[in-house]
Amino acid sequence: MTDQYADLDAALDRVVAAAKAHLAAVKAAQGRVDDDDVWQAYVDLNNASFAYDEQLLDLFGEVTPWDVESIDPDEAAARFNAAAGGLDGTGSDPHPQVISVRQRRDYRVPSVAALLRVADNARRGLVPEDEEAEPIESVGEAVLELLQAGDGSLSSLDVPELEPLDGLLTVSEVREPLDLEAYADEDGAGPFTPGPDDMLVGRLDEHPFLPDEEDDHAGHNH
């Protein structure tokens, strides 16, 4: 073996040594997810693999199957210490507040009859075969039925029978988490009303394009 490949051989030796050290640390940790030795060994193995891959590419244009990026050891140590502090409860948290995300999205209903049919089909899929599904009689019931069928996800309202209008999403830091028992079932405003100590971090405005507007917008780009 010529000297021109000595550095590459040494890089591979470092990968092997780092892999053995990582395995030894994992065995010693016995499954602890916040073990400092395992994390350090992981960073060493990652960076050794990255260095070998780079040298192999430079010399021969070949690559390894390891898709890794270099990790800054100092930054890795700082992130580990922060995570470990949260896991064992000894770390200090500069933001003890609860984060509250609130969203409103409005829709236009082009056809009430069409929406009721879609919601009725969604309800029938949730009702046992030996039971009869009750008819849906209002737009509100129809939308609620679609949400229930979609496990509460707003994506369940992405149907042609509902045209999205402007929406709004806010992120706030609050002192106390939501207490559902503190509000009556018919109270739709209380749970969304900011408290005196709540701090609005920011808001995102939604301006969805309707199908004809999207065509116009695309035409302007050409």
N, C-alpha and C positions, 0 to 999 in steps of 0.2 A: 504494500500500500504506500503510495507516494505521499510526500509531506503536504501536497496541496489539498488533500482530503483530511488532514489531521484535525482541523477545526470542526469539520462536520462529524467526524468520529467522536470527538470530545463532546459535541452537542448532543449526540445520541446517547452517550454514556450518562450525561446529566439527566436526560429524560428517564432512563432506566432507574437511576438512583432516586430521582424524585418520585417515581411511581412506587418504588419499594417503601420510601419514607412515608408516602401518603397512605399506603395500605397498613403500615405499622401503626400510624396515628389513628386510623379508623378502627382498627382492632382494639387499641388501647382505650378509645373513647367509649366503646360499648354502646353505641347508638346515641350518645349525647349530641344534640343538634347545635349546641352553642360551644363546642370545644375549640379552644384557641389553637391547639396543635393541629387539629384536622384542617381548620381554615388556612393556617399558614402553609401546611403541606399542600393543600389544594392550589393555593396561589403559586407556590414554587413549581408544582407539576404543570400547571397551566402555562406559566411563562417559559419553562424549559421546552415544552412542546411547541410553543409559538416560535421560539428562537430556532429550534431544529427545522421546523417547517420553512421558515424564512431562508435559512442557509441552503436547504435542499432545493428550494425554488431558484435561488440565485445561481447555484452551481449547475443544476441539471434541468431546470424548468419543470421539475416534478413537485408534487405536493403530497402531503399525508392526508388521511381521512379525518384528521382532527380539525374541526372548524372552531378555532379559538382566537381570541384577541388578547393582546397583552394587558395585564392588570398592573396598575401602579401599586406597589406593595404598601406605601404609606397611606394611600387612599383606601385600600382594602382593609388595612388595620383600623382606620378611623370608622369605616362603616361597620366592621365587625363589633367594635367596642360599643357603638351606638345601639346596634341590634341586641347585643348581649345584655346591655343595661335594661332594655325593655323586657327581655325574657325573664330575668331574675328579679325584676322589681326594684333594683337598686339605682337605676339610672334616673337622672332628673329629666323631666319633660317640660320644655319651655311653653308648650301649648296644651294645657290640661283640658281645654274646652272640648265639647262634642261638636263634630262637624255636621251641619244640617243641610241637606240638598233638597230643594223644593222646585217643582216643575209645574208649569201650566202650559197646556197646548189646546188651542181651539180648532174646531172643525166646522165646515159647512156640510149640510146634508142635502145632496142634490135630489135624492128620491127617498122619502120616508119608507115607502113600501119596499124598495130594494134593500134598505138597511135592515128592516124588520125580518125579511126573508133570510139574509145572511146570519143574523143573530139567532134566528130560530134554528137554523141548521147547526150552529155552534152549540146551542143548548141541547139539541137532540143527541149530540155526541157525548154529552156528559151525563145524561139521564139513563139509568139502567133500562134494559130492554123490557123488563116487566112493569115499568112505570110509564105513565103518560106525561109528556112534557107540557107544562102550562104555556099558554100562548103569551107572547111578548106584545105589550100594548102601547109602548111609548118609545120614543127615541132614546131617552135616558136609560131605560131598561135594556135596550138593544146594545148600547155602548158598554154598559156594565157587564152584560153577558159576554161580549167579545173579550173584555179584559179578564173576566174569570176564566174563560176558555184558554187564554194565553198566560195564565198564572200571574196576572197583574202587569205584564210587560206592555209598554205603550206600542211596541212593534206590532201587537195584535190588532191595532187600529189602522195599520197600513193596508187598507182595503179600498177598492175603487168607490165604494159606497160612502166614503168619508173623504172630503177634500180638506187637507190641512191648511190652516190659517197661521197667523203669527203665534209664536210660542215664547216662553220665557223660562229660564232656569237660573236659580240663585244658589249661591254657596255662602253659608253663614257659620260663624263660630258662636255656639250657644253654651250656656252654663249647665243646663240640665237636658238629658235626653227626653224624647217624647214619651209622655205617660198617657196611653190610650184611655185608661180608666178615668182620667180627669175630664173627659169630654163626652157629651151625649152622642149617640149614634147619628142623630140628625144635625149635629153641629159641624158644618163644613168649613167654617171660617176659623174657629178657635185654634185648631192644630197648626194652621198655617200663619197665624198672626205672630210676628216677631215679639219676643219678650223685651223688657226694658234694658237688659244687659246683653242682648244679642248684637253681634257685630257682623254686618254684611261685608263679606270678602270681595264679592264681585258677582256679576250676572252675565249670562249669555243670552242674546236675543236670537230667536229663530225666525227666519223669513223664507219659508219654503217656496220653491217655484211650483206653480201649477203646470200641468202638461203643456198647454199652449204657450205659457211664458217660457218654459224650458226650450221649446222649439224656436221662439223668437230670440232667446239668449244665445242659442247655438248658432243661429243664422248671423248674428252680429259678429261672431268670432271668425267667420270665414271671409 
